[in-house]
Amino acid sequence: MDKTVFAIYLRISKEDRNKERGTESNSISAQRLLVKNHIENMMQGQPYSISEFCDDGYSGTGFERPGLKAMLEAAKAGKINAVVVKDFSRFGRDYLEVGRYLEFIFPVMQIRFISVNDSYDSEDQAGATGGMGMALKNLVYSMYSRDLSKKVRTAKHTRVRNGEFIASFAPYGYRKDPEDNHKLLADGEVAWVVQKIFQMAADGRKVSEIARCLNEMEIPTRYQYHKSIGDNFPCVYNHTKIKLWDCTMVRKIIQNEVYLGKLVWNQSKCGLDTGKKTVKQPKEEWIVYENHHEALVTQKIFDQANAGKIPSGRQGTKKKNWFFLCGYCGKSLQYRSGKNSRYYCRSCVQQRENDCQKVHINERKLQQAVLCQVKSMADTLSGTKTTSKKAEKENRKSVLEGTVKNNTKEISQWKDTKITLYGQYKDGKITKEEYMARMEKGKTRLLKLEQEKEEAQKELDGMVETGKAGEVQEEELSELSVLETFDKEKIQILVDKVFVYGRDAIEIVWKTRNPFE
């Protein structure tokens, strides 16, 4: 490059953005101004250019950020010479990952790294990484993130105890007050739906009957309603083809005390201190704020609706099975054990007439039908492996795998060579001209190796995609071809999922393409 190209990386998290009302220290504009002024003072009239990369609303605890990824790709492509950030925490709060970039990745890529507020410049470190001070600082950032997660939760609890509604979306039947987003108002468009649900439940109607009634009245589900008014409401039923009211939706409304005018919080928690896992909280730890907003139902109606009418009361064991799916709505089939164990689509009760009612099949018949097809496929694939093409394929595969392996090894060796060459140049053992010439020669060789490796890997992937199951061990195919009983774990070697359309129609989604195609 004729002039230095600086990549300035700017990041602000959602928490930082909320703090901007009181301080501008971490805002994108403040970071940009600070970093650009530093570069200008540092270059003192020398030619340079700036490429900006930004992540707005992303936490620094993870490195899966679009702006950061784009910057790293530019670095790999040799489009930038240096990376400049406000401080280490903007680049990342995981001290181990930050250290890996500063100690290994950036030096190998010959990228200069500058952290303005930390007074760190890799060019001034003479091969070092900043010493114990930088490591401790990064460790503090990581610990700070975990501590911040707890503090944010505590702050939210305080706000809820003060009567503030802080969730992203109002409960179904309510809307946020336009003048104060922390207050709830009854939503006249759908509040009557909630009241109707409670009244039907109080009258003794089962949740399945209520769901069917709502669908027959063509009342939009919560997801459909939010979508119709332009809200970016997440859909928790992405796997389903048809969005209808079901027992789960109705049951959640009937059991929710928010419709009594209460603000309920801390039913579950999730954060860095929980490993980002959702942990349900016991009811005694819930935070309940009484008389927070207008109640849609009375205590009497609420109690009647929940007076032992929520469970279905049916006998037998029920559980979801993500292996067998309804061919019409896409939901997982319900399994009911008993004298006549069977699979059925629970959506059959959501409407008086729908295709899902056809999906009602005996467990043994369904399993035998799938087993028969799996054995047939295993026989076909096993036979394919014995054809004359097998030898040619295996030979070609061996050549391609050798190319990938050898090129990967040489590429890895070149990374070590770059570090060695850089050390020799810094120590004055080779001249700058020799260093640049050998680096250029190495880069040319590296491009060729990577191209050959990419082409070989692409062909290998194609071979795997056109016959994944053909790569299944011969012993596994042989075992499947003579399988006498339904063994889900073994069958899943070849089968991804099964769509059931009725007693005499199923569709198997294989983990391999049809060998006859």
C-alpha positions, 0 to 999 in steps of 0.5 A, a space after each residue: 500500500 502507498 499509504 497507511 490504511 487505518 481501520 477504526 472499530 467502534 462498538 456500543 452495546 444496548 446498555 451503553 446506548 441507554 446510558 447516553 442520556 447521561 454521558 456521551 463517553 461511549 457513544 459512537 460519535 464520541 468514539 469516532 471523534 477520539 480515534 480520528 483525532 488520535 490518528 491525525 495527531 499521530 500521522 502529522 501530515 503523512 498520507 493515510 486513509 480510514 476505513 470505519 467498522 461499527 457494531 451498534 447494539 452488540 455486546 463485547 462478550 462475544 466476537 460474533 459481530 458483523 462489523 468485527 467480522 467485516 474488519 477481520 476479513 479486510 485484514 485477511 485480504 490485506 486491505 488495512 495496515 492498522 486497527 484503532 479502538 477507543 479502548 480494549 473493551 470496545 474491541 472485546 470484553 473476553 480477555 482470553 480472546 482479546 489476548 489471542 488477537 493481540 499476541 498471535 493473530 494480528 502479529 501474524 497478519 502484520 496488523 498494528 493494533 492501537 488502543 487510545 485510552 489504554 496508551 497501547 500501540 503494538 508497534 512500540 511493544 517491540 514484539 511484546 504484548 503489553 505485559 501484565 498490565 494489559 492482561 489484568 486490564 482485559 481480565 477486569 473487562 471480562 469480570 466487569 461484563 459478568 458483574 454488569 449482567 448482575 447489576 443490570 438485572 438488579 436495576 431491572 428488579 428495582 424499576 419493576 418494584 417501582 412500578 415500571 413495565 420494562 419488557 419489550 412488548 406489552 402482554 396480549 390485550 394491552 399496549 404501552 402508554 404512548 406518553 410513558 412506555 413503562 405503563 400499560 393501557 388496555 388495548 381495545 382491539 384485542 382486550 375483548 379476546 382475553 376477556 372472552 377466553 377467561 369467560 369461556 374457561 370460567 364456564 367450564 370450556 376446555 382449552 382445546 375448545 377455546 382454541 377451536 372457537 378462536 380459530 373459527 372466529 378467525 381471530 389472529 394469534 398474538 404473533 399475527 396481531 403484532 405483525 399486522 400493526 408493524 411490531 417486530 414480534 418474534 415468532 416462537 412457532 417458526 417450525 409450523 406452517 400454519 399459525 393458529 390458536 392452540 392449547 398452549 397459547 390459551 393456557 398461558 393467557 388463563 394462567 397469567 396474573 397480569 390480567 388481574 392488573 398485576 405486574 409480574 417479573 423474575 419468573 425466569 432469569 438469563 445472563 452471563 452469570 447463568 451461562 446465558 441459560 434461562 433458569 426458571 425461578 420459584 414463585 416465591 422469588 417472583 416480583 409482583 406489583 399490585 394494581 399496576 394497570 387496568 385489570 381485564 378480568 376480576 379475581 372471581 373470573 380468574 379463579 373460576 377459569 383456573 379452578 382445575 380446568 387448565 390440565 387436559 385431564 386425559 389419561 396416558 403419557 404425552 410427549 413431543 416427538 420432533 422426529 415425526 411431524 404433521 405434513 399439513 401444519 408442520 408441528 411435531 406429533 403428539 405421542 400418547 401411550 396406552 392400549 393403542 399407542 399412537 401419534 396424532 397432530 394436536 392441531 386437530 382440535 383447533 378447528 372443526 374441519 382441517 387437514 390435521 385431523 387426518 393425521 392419526 396413526 398407530 405407533 406400530 404401523 408408522 414405525 413399521 412403514 418407516 423401518 421398511 423404507 429405511 431397510 430398502 434405502 440401506 440395501 440400495 446404498 450398500 449395493 451402490 458401494 459395490 459398483 465399479 464406480 466405487 473404486 474410481 470414486 475412492 481413488 479420486 477422493 484419496 487424491 483430493 484428501 491428500 491435496 487438502 491435507 498437504 496444502 493445509 500443512 504447507 499453509 500452516 508452515 507458512 504462518 510460522 515462516 512469516 513470524 520467523 522472517 519478521 523476527 529476522 527483519 527486526 533483528 537486522 539479519 535480513 534487509 527490508 528488500 530481502 524481507 519484502 521479496 521473500 514475503 511476496 514470493 510466499 504470498 504468491 505460493 500461499 494464494 496458489 495453495 489456498 486455491 488448490 485446497 479450496 477447489 479440492 475441498 469443494 469437490 470433496 463436499 460435492 461428493 459428500 452431498 451427493 452421497 452422504 449415506 454412501 459414506 456411512 460405514 458399510 457395517 452400519 448400512 448392513 446393520 440397517 438393511 437387516 434391522 427387525 425392530 424400530 430403533 430411532 437412534 440407528 434409523 436417524 443415521 439415514 433419516 432426518 425427519 418424517 412428515 405424516 399426512 395420514 394412515 397411508 401417506 408419509 414423506 421421509 426426509 433423508 440425510 442423503 440425496 436419492 441415489 436414483 437421482 
